[in-house]
C-alpha cells in the first residue's frame, strides 16, 4: 500500500510540474526597429499621365475634375523616421506642381496627407506624418503653388496603404498623399 501511495504521489508531482511549466507561455519579445538604410520605394509611373483640359464656357469644376486631379497627383515617399524630401522624390513633387498649375487643376485646393509605417507610438507617428506633409507643402510652395491652395493633415499610422509587416510594406506607408478637395 505504501508503494502504491508513493507511486501516486510521484505521478501527481510530475503532472503538477508539467502543468506549471506548460501553462505559463511567455510572449516572444518584440524586436527593436532596425533603422532603414534602404531608399527603395515603389517606382512612380515612368511618365506623367496626360492632363485633361478644363471645361469651357465657365462651367463649374465637377467631381470628375477633382477625381482627375487626384489621379494625376503622385505620392512622395520618405525614409524611415525622416521627413526630408529625398532626391528620388523631387520628380513626383515637380509633377504635382505641374498638375496644380494646369488648366484643369489650376483652381483646386489640395490636401496633403502625412502617413507613417506602424513602428513608433501613435503620438510620434502623428507628429512625423505632420512633418512629412509640411515638407511636401513647403516644397510645392517653393515651386509657385499658393499657400492658400494647400492644406495638411497627419494620419500617422492609422491609414496604411500596404497591410504587411515588412520593409516593403512599411516603405509604401511612409508617404505624403495628395487629394484634390473642394474649398
C-alpha positions as CSV (number, residue, x, y, z in Angstrom):
1,X,0.0,0.0,0.0
2,X,2.9,2.3,0.8
3,X,4.4,1.7,-2.6
4,X,1.1,2.5,-4.3
5,X,0.8,5.8,-2.4
6,X,4.4,6.7,-3.2
7,X,3.8,6.0,-6.9
8,X,0.6,8.0,-6.9
9,X,2.5,10.9,-5.2
10,X,5.3,10.8,-7.8
11,X,2.8,10.8,-10.7
12,X,0.9,13.8,-9.1
13,X,4.2,15.7,-8.7
14,X,5.2,15.1,-12.3
15,X,1.8,16.2,-13.6
16,X,1.9,19.3,-11.4
17,X,5.3,20.3,-12.6
18,X,4.4,19.7,-16.2
19,X,1.2,21.8,-15.7
20,X,3.1,24.7,-14.2
21,X,5.7,24.8,-17.0
22,X,3.3,24.3,-19.9
23,X,0.7,26.8,-18.7
24,X,3.0,29.8,-18.5
25,X,3.9,30.5,-22.1
26,X,5.6,33.8,-22.5
27,X,5.0,36.1,-25.4
28,X,8.0,36.4,-27.7
29,X,9.9,39.7,-27.3
30,X,9.0,42.4,-29.7
31,X,12.0,43.1,-31.9
32,X,13.6,46.5,-31.8
33,X,13.0,48.5,-35.0
34,X,16.1,48.4,-37.2
35,X,16.9,51.8,-38.8
36,X,16.1,51.7,-42.5
37,X,19.1,52.3,-44.7
38,X,17.2,51.5,-47.9
39,X,15.9,54.2,-50.1
40,X,13.9,51.8,-52.3
41,X,10.3,52.8,-52.7
42,X,7.6,51.8,-55.2
43,X,8.5,53.2,-58.5
44,X,6.3,56.1,-59.7
45,X,4.9,55.9,-63.2
46,X,7.6,56.3,-65.8
47,X,5.7,59.2,-67.5
48,X,3.1,61.5,-66.2
49,X,-0.5,60.9,-67.3
50,X,-1.8,63.4,-69.8
51,X,-3.6,66.4,-68.4
52,X,-7.3,66.8,-69.1
53,X,-8.5,70.2,-70.4
54,X,-10.7,72.3,-68.2
55,X,-14.3,72.6,-69.3
56,X,-15.0,75.6,-71.4
57,X,-17.8,78.2,-71.1
58,X,-17.2,79.0,-67.4
59,X,-18.7,75.6,-66.3
60,X,-18.1,74.8,-62.6
61,X,-15.5,72.4,-61.5
62,X,-17.2,69.0,-61.2
63,X,-16.4,66.0,-59.0
64,X,-14.9,64.4,-62.1
65,X,-12.3,67.2,-62.2
66,X,-11.4,66.6,-58.6
67,X,-11.0,62.9,-59.2
68,X,-8.9,63.5,-62.3
69,X,-6.6,65.9,-60.4
70,X,-6.2,63.4,-57.6
71,X,-5.4,60.7,-60.1
72,X,-2.6,62.8,-61.6
73,X,-1.0,63.7,-58.2
74,X,1.8,61.4,-57.2
75,X,2.6,60.3,-53.7
76,X,6.0,61.2,-52.2
77,X,7.9,58.6,-50.2
78,X,10.2,59.1,-47.2
79,X,13.0,57.2,-45.4
80,X,12.4,55.6,-42.0
81,X,12.0,58.2,-39.3
82,X,12.6,61.1,-41.7
83,X,10.6,63.9,-43.1
84,X,13.1,65.4,-45.6
85,X,12.4,65.2,-49.3
86,X,14.5,62.6,-50.9
87,X,16.3,63.3,-54.2
88,X,14.4,60.5,-55.9
89,X,11.1,62.0,-54.9
90,X,11.7,65.5,-56.4
91,X,10.3,64.4,-59.8
92,X,7.0,63.5,-58.1
93,X,6.7,66.9,-56.5
94,X,7.6,68.6,-59.8
95,X,4.9,66.6,-61.5
96,X,2.4,67.6,-58.7
97,X,3.3,71.3,-59.2
98,X,2.8,70.9,-63.0
99,X,-0.6,69.3,-62.4
100,X,-1.7,72.1,-59.9
101,X,-0.7,74.8,-62.4
102,X,-2.5,73.1,-65.3
103,X,-5.8,74.5,-66.8
104,X,-7.7,71.5,-65.4
105,X,-6.5,71.7,-61.8
106,X,-5.4,75.3,-61.6
107,X,-8.1,76.3,-59.1
108,X,-8.4,73.2,-57.0
109,X,-7.3,73.0,-53.4
110,X,-5.1,70.0,-52.3
111,X,-5.0,68.2,-49.0
112,X,-1.6,66.7,-48.3
113,X,-1.9,63.8,-46.0
114,X,1.1,62.7,-44.0
115,X,1.4,58.9,-43.3
116,X,3.8,56.7,-41.4
117,X,4.6,53.0,-41.1
118,X,3.3,51.1,-38.0
119,X,6.5,51.4,-36.0
120,X,6.6,54.1,-33.2
121,X,3.9,55.4,-30.9
122,X,0.7,56.9,-32.1
123,X,1.8,60.3,-30.9
124,X,5.2,60.1,-32.5
125,X,3.8,58.9,-35.8
126,X,1.2,61.7,-35.9
127,X,3.9,64.3,-35.4
128,X,6.1,62.6,-38.0
129,X,3.2,62.5,-40.5
130,X,2.6,66.2,-39.9
131,X,6.3,67.0,-40.6
132,X,6.2,64.9,-43.8
133,X,3.0,66.7,-45.1
134,X,4.5,70.1,-44.2
135,X,7.8,69.4,-46.0
136,X,5.8,68.4,-49.2
137,X,3.7,71.6,-48.8
138,X,6.7,73.8,-48.4
139,X,8.4,72.3,-51.5
140,X,5.3,72.9,-53.6
141,X,5.0,76.5,-52.3
142,X,8.7,77.0,-53.4
143,X,7.6,75.8,-56.9
144,X,5.0,78.5,-57.1
145,X,1.8,76.9,-55.7
146,X,0.0,79.4,-53.5
147,X,-0.1,78.6,-49.8
148,X,-3.9,79.0,-49.8
149,X,-4.4,76.1,-52.1
150,X,-2.5,73.7,-49.9
151,X,-3.5,72.2,-46.5
152,X,-2.1,69.4,-44.5
153,X,-3.3,66.6,-42.2
154,X,-1.5,63.8,-40.5
155,X,-2.9,60.4,-40.2
156,X,0.2,58.9,-38.6
157,X,0.0,55.1,-39.0
158,X,-3.8,54.9,-39.0
159,X,-4.3,54.6,-42.8
160,X,-1.7,52.3,-44.2
161,X,-1.5,51.8,-47.9
162,X,0.1,48.4,-47.6
163,X,-1.1,46.0,-44.9
164,X,2.1,43.9,-44.5
165,X,4.6,44.0,-41.6
166,X,7.8,44.1,-43.5
167,X,10.1,46.7,-45.1
168,X,8.3,46.5,-48.4
169,X,5.0,47.4,-46.9
170,X,6.5,50.0,-44.5
171,X,8.2,51.8,-47.4
172,X,4.8,52.3,-49.1
173,X,3.3,53.6,-45.9
174,X,5.9,56.3,-45.3
175,X,4.4,58.9,-47.6
176,X,2.7,62.1,-48.3
177,X,-0.5,61.5,-50.2
178,X,-2.2,64.3,-52.3
179,X,-6.0,64.6,-52.7
180,X,-7.9,67.4,-54.6
181,X,-10.7,68.8,-52.4
182,X,-13.4,71.4,-52.7
183,X,-12.9,74.7,-50.9
